[in-house]
């Protein structure tokens, strides 16, 4: 099945609400996990969040255009609520009968986490549900200004609930390497550590630096990282840069989602055709100078062919072993 996943807001001036937590941060966290989990179950995912827009209406319109032009089967927009600090719970909006049936399933799964059931509601007033051509839902996961909801909230659990409601299956995003990804793309170093400024100086920081250098991700001064096994400002800025490139929450901290993205790219899978989307495509678009929308479209194919031509390769738009060798030494 082909899903259009709309990570709500995150496109100034289209920005989310603020409370105890930031809606933009939580929609990005949950949305990226939902995308990973759906893909791990074999579904095709089209990320619908635009990278930029001059107005809120253009941001909303771009999301609908991506879903419509890619003819997704089902559209999902992920949001968090805020009101008066007292309201709490989850609610899901839909317009069509198909949408309402899926909305009920998703809501039932979220309620199992302990959130108050605010019901399935009409989404006839919601731009993204009115302007998309396929069945869809808009999820208000919970209230970011509710202390009760924020105590219950866990991004992994929320993403699992949404995916279970959509598909009837649970797909835990792997903590240790993603399926078919070599355990240690950089030899003899641990897989998928969580790193922050307080990390012990073990080989995990060195692995991060080596991986980012292989991926040609520079620091804020556009310099390669010194592989000194120290989580300093340069390494943090390069980590944040990589996160922005591949479309995950840009914290400068290399957690499981970031390591999964690194490992997916370093696995150097063959990329061919318009079925490809997500983290790897975003990285390729960054490297070849295409618009980083996470979708292998005609412009991305042309940019890859140009890169291949410039590097003495067969310009077929297929990212195979020889092209990866030029991209990642």
N, C-alpha and C positions, 0 to 999 in steps of 0.2 A: 504493500500500500504506500502511496505517496502522501506524506504529511507536509503541510506548510506550517512551520512553527514561527510564530511572531513573538519575539522577546519584547515585551511592552516598554514603550518610552526609549530611554537611552539614545536619544537623537535630538539634542538641543536645537530649537527651543521646546521640543517635545520631551519634557523631563517628567519623571515620576514624583510621587508624593514623598514627604519626609515625616518621620516619626521617631520611634525608638530606633528603627533601622531605616535605611534608604530603599525605596521601591526599586530604583534603578539597579542597585547592587543585587537585590534579591531576585528580581526577574531575570537578570543575567545569570545568576548562579543556578536557579532552577531551570531556566530555558536551555542552557548549555548541557546540563545533565540530561534533560529530556531528549535532546537531540542525540546525544551519545547513546542513550539507552534504546531509543527507537532504531538507530542504525545497527546496534549490536543484535537486535532481533530480526534484522534483514530488511527493514523498511527503508524506503528512500525519503530523505528529509530535505526540504527546501527552506533554508533560513530566510525569513521575510523582513527582518529588521533592516532598515536602510542605514547606511553609514553617515549620511548627512541629509539635511533638508532645511529649506529657508523658513518654512512655516510648519505649524502643527498639522494643518490639513494636508500639506505635501508629504509629510512624514507618514500620515495615515494612508494617503493615496498610494504611496510607493509600496507599502506593505500589501495592499490589496492587489496592486499591479503584479507584484512578484508571484503571489499565489495564483492569480488568474492566468498570467502568461505561461507559467509552468504547469498549469492544469492539475493542480494538486487534488487529491481525492477528498481531503478533509483539512480544515484550517483550524488552528489552535492559537489563541492569543493569551499570553500569560501576564497576569497583573497581580498587584497587592492593593488592598483597600486602606483608607485612612479616613477617620471622621472626627470623633470627639474624645478619643481616649477610652471610651467606655464600650462602644460597639465592638463586637468580636464575631469570629466565625468565618465560614467559607460560603461562597455562592458562585454559581456558574450560569452564564447567560447563553441563550440560543434563540434561533428564529424558526428553523425548519423542524419537522417531526424527527428527522434523522439526528439533527443536532441536539434536540432535547433528550433523545434516548441516550446518546453518548454523554451528554452533560450530566444526566442522573448517575451514570456509572462512575464518572470521574468524581463527582461530588461524594458519592457513597464511599469511595476509597479514601478521600481526604478526611471525611468525618471519622473514619476508623482511627485516624491519628489522634483524635481527641478534640477536634475543632467543632464548634457549634454549627449545626446545619441551618443555613439561612435560605436554602432551597434553590431550585432551578427557576430562573426568572426570564422574562421576555427580553431579548436583546434588540428589539426593533429600533431602539434609539441609538444603537452603537454603530458608528461609521464602518468599522472593519467587518462587521457581520452583515451589514446592508450592502456593502460594495464588493463582496467576494461572491464568486459564482458557484461555489460549492458549499456543502453543509459545513458548519463550523460552530465553535464555542469560544467564549471569552471567560477565562477563569479568574476570579478574585480569590486568590489562595487563602488569605486571611488578612487581619488588620495589623499594619506595621506600627500603629500607635496604641495597640492594646498590649499591656504587659502580660496578660493571660496568654494571648496568641503567641507572643514572642518567646515566652517560656516553653511553649510546645514546639515551636517551629524548628525544623531541621531540613536543610536543603535536599539532602539525599532522600529522606523519607518522603518529602513532598514530591520530588521528581518520580520516585517509585510509584506513588499513589496515582499520579497523572498518567503515567505509562500503563499501569495496570488497568485504569479505567478506560483508556483508549484501546488497548489490545487484549485485555484479559490475561496478560502475562507480566511477570516482574523480571526486569533485566538489571541486575546490579552492575553498575559500572565497575570494571575490574580495578582493584587497588594495585595489585601487581600486574605486570604488563598486559596491555590489551591483547585480545585474541590475535594469533598469528604475528605478533610482534616479538622480535628477539628480546630475551630478558634483559640483556645488557648491551645496548647498542655501542656504548663505550666499554671496552673490555675490563673485566675484573673490578667493576664498581657496582654498588648496590642499586637496585631498581626502585624507582618511585618513592624516595624519601620525601617527607614534608620539611621544608626549610623556612626559617625565618631568621631575624637578626639574632635570636638567642640560640641558634642551633649549635651543637657541639661541632668542633672542627674535625669532622670525619671526612671520608672520601666523597660523601654525597655532594658537598659544595663543589669540590673539584670536578665531579661528574657533570654537574649543572654547567659550570664554566666551559668545560670541554664540549658539551653538547651545543651550547649556544654559539661557540666559535665555529663548530662544524656547520651550523645552520646559517652562518654569516650574520648573526645578530650582534650588532655593536651596542656600546653604551650610549649615554645621552650626548657624549662628545664625538660620536661616530668612530670610536676606537674599539678594536677587538679587546676582549677581556684578558687581563693577566690571570693566568691559571695558578692562583696563589692559595686556593682552598680557603678563601676568606669572603664572607658574605657582606662585602662593603657596598658603598653607594653605586659603584659602577656595575656590579653584578645585579643589584636590585633594579637599577634602571634598565639594564638589558633584559631582565626577566619581564619587567612590565611592558617593554617594547614588544617582546615576543607575544605576550598575552594579548595585546591590542591587535597585533597582526592576525592571530588565529581566531580572535573573537571570543576569548574567555575573559572572565572577570580580571581586570588589570590591577592587581594588588602589589606586584613586585615580590610576592612570596610564591615559591614553587611548591604547590600542593599537588594532590593526586590528579586533578583535572589538567594541570599544566604538564605534569610528567606524562600523562596519557597522550597529550598532544605531541610532545617531543618524540615519544616512542613511535607513534603512528607515522610521523614524518621520517624518522630515521630508519623505519622498516623498509622504506623505498618501494612501496607497492607500485605495480604498473597502473598508470592512470590513463584511461582512454574513454572518450565519449561523454555525452551530456548527462549520463547517469551519475557522474561523480559530483560530490558536493562536500562542504564541511571544512574541517581543520586543514587537511592536506591541500585542498584547492586554494584556501586563503593564503597559505604559505607560498604555494607556487605563484599565485597572482602577485604577491609581494615581490618575489624574486624576478619575475619577468615584466613587472611594471603594468599589470592589468588592474582594472577596478576590483578592489578586494571585497566582492560580495559573497564569496564562498560557493559560487555556482560556475561550473564549466560551461560557458556559453561561447558564442562565435568570437567575441573579442578576446576572451582568454585563450581560445584555441589559436587565434592569429598571433597573440603575443608569445605563446609557447613556440610556435613555428618560427617566429622571428629570432627568438633566443637560440633555437636549434641551428638555424641558418648561420647566425653569427659565430657559433661555436663549432662549425664544420660537421654538424650532424644531419641526418636525414630529417627534413622538415615535414614530419607527418602529424605533429600535434599529440603524439603518444609519448607519455613520460615513462620511458623504460630505463633499463640499466645504464645505457650510455648517457642519457639526459641527466639522470640522477647523479652520475659521476661528475658531470660538469657543475651541477647545483651544490652537491655535498661531497667534498673531497674525502 
